[in-house]
Structure formats: structure tokens, C-alpha cells
Amino acid sequence: MRTLKELLPKKSRSGGGDIDEKTIFHIAKRVVVEEYGVRGGENIVPVFYKEKKLFLSPRSSLWASEILLQRRHLCQRINEVLGREEVQEIKVSRQQG
């Protein structure tokens, strides 16, 4: 069985287009779970993607601080999985209730 990483670069080369928002969200969620476990995946949610900026919504200020401290690392990991630089910046959006 082939991995998502193997399929995405081929899709982008043949299609020539950008990767859609849902794919970015899926990869971002997967990277968050790999880095912070299931608890992190429950507390950090991708909410918006535009112009190579990914907005993550944390459930608390603790998770917001963690995103801010690790945003470069998260960007690198997401781009590594995608196989190209699709996310240049990670921002923290309004915290969830």
C-alpha cells in the first residue's frame, strides 16, 4: 500500500495546481497528533488556509503558546509530508470555547 506522501507529489505535478485546503488540514492534523499525541489533536484544530498561511485554533492559552513556540517546526514537518513548501507560516486564530 502506498503512503499519502508518495501520492501527493505526483498529483501536484500532473495536475499542476495547488493542494486543496482539506488535504492541508488532514496533513496538519496528522502532524499535530504525531507531535503531541491524541490530546494535542483534540486541542489544536486547523481552521483556515489561504496564501500559504495555515491558521490553527487552540482550545486553551497553553496550546496557543505551544503552537507559537513550535510554529517553524510544525511548518517544516507539514511541508516535509507534503513534499513541497505549501505552508510558509502558521498563525494562531481565535481560541475555541
C-alpha positions as CSV (number, residue, x, y, z in Angstrom):
1,M,0.0,0.0,0.0
2,R,1.3,3.4,-1.0
3,T,1.5,6.3,1.5
4,L,-0.1,9.7,1.1
5,K,3.4,11.2,0.9
6,E,4.1,9.1,-2.2
7,L,0.9,10.1,-3.9
8,L,0.8,13.9,-3.3
9,P,3.8,15.0,-5.3
10,K,2.7,13.0,-8.3
11,K,-0.8,14.5,-8.1
12,S,0.6,18.1,-7.9
13,R,3.0,17.5,-10.8
14,S,0.3,16.0,-13.1
15,G,-2.4,18.5,-12.0
16,G,-0.1,21.4,-11.9
17,G,-2.4,23.0,-9.3
18,D,-2.3,23.8,-5.6
19,I,-3.1,21.3,-2.9
20,D,-6.6,21.9,-1.6
21,E,-7.5,23.1,1.9
22,K,-8.8,19.7,3.1
23,T,-5.5,18.0,2.3
24,I,-3.6,20.7,4.2
25,F,-5.9,20.2,7.1
26,H,-5.6,16.5,7.1
27,I,-1.8,16.6,7.0
28,A,-1.6,19.3,9.7
29,K,-3.9,17.3,11.9
30,R,-1.7,14.2,11.4
31,V,1.5,16.1,12.2
32,V,-0.1,17.6,15.3
33,V,-1.1,14.1,16.5
34,E,2.4,12.8,15.8
35,E,4.0,15.6,17.7
36,Y,1.6,16.0,20.6
37,G,-0.4,12.8,20.7
38,V,-4.2,12.3,20.6
39,R,-4.6,15.0,23.3
40,G,-2.9,17.6,21.0
41,G,-5.1,16.5,18.1
42,E,-8.2,17.2,20.2
43,N,-7.0,20.6,21.3
44,I,-5.4,22.0,18.2
45,V,-7.6,22.3,15.1
46,P,-6.8,23.6,11.7
47,V,-9.5,26.2,10.7
48,F,-8.3,28.2,7.7
49,Y,-5.7,28.1,4.9
50,K,-5.0,30.9,2.5
51,E,-2.0,32.2,0.6
52,K,0.4,29.6,2.2
53,K,-0.7,30.6,5.8
54,L,-2.3,28.0,8.0
55,F,-4.4,29.1,10.9
56,L,-4.7,26.8,13.9
57,S,-7.3,27.2,16.6
58,P,-6.2,26.0,20.1
59,R,-8.7,25.3,22.9
60,S,-6.6,27.0,25.6
61,S,-3.8,29.5,26.0
62,L,-1.5,26.7,26.9
63,W,-1.9,25.1,23.5
64,A,-1.7,28.5,21.8
65,S,1.7,29.1,23.4
66,E,2.9,25.7,22.3
67,I,1.8,26.5,18.7
68,L,3.7,29.8,18.8
69,L,6.8,28.2,20.2
70,Q,6.8,25.4,17.7
71,R,5.3,27.0,14.6
72,R,8.5,26.8,12.5
73,H,9.0,23.1,13.4
74,L,5.3,22.4,12.6
75,C,5.7,24.2,9.2
76,Q,8.7,22.1,8.3
77,R,7.0,18.9,9.3
78,I,3.9,19.6,7.3
79,N,5.9,20.6,4.2
80,E,8.1,17.5,4.6
81,V,5.0,15.3,4.5
82,L,3.6,17.2,1.5
83,G,6.8,17.0,-0.4
84,R,6.9,20.7,-1.2
85,E,6.7,24.1,0.6
86,E,2.9,24.6,0.8
87,V,2.8,26.2,4.2
88,Q,5.1,29.2,4.8
89,E,3.5,30.4,8.1
90,I,1.4,29.1,10.9
91,K,-0.8,31.6,12.8
92,V,-2.9,31.1,15.9
93,S,-6.6,32.0,15.3
94,R,-9.2,32.8,17.9
95,Q,-9.3,30.2,20.7
96,Q,-12.2,27.7,20.7
97,G,-14.7,27.9,23.6
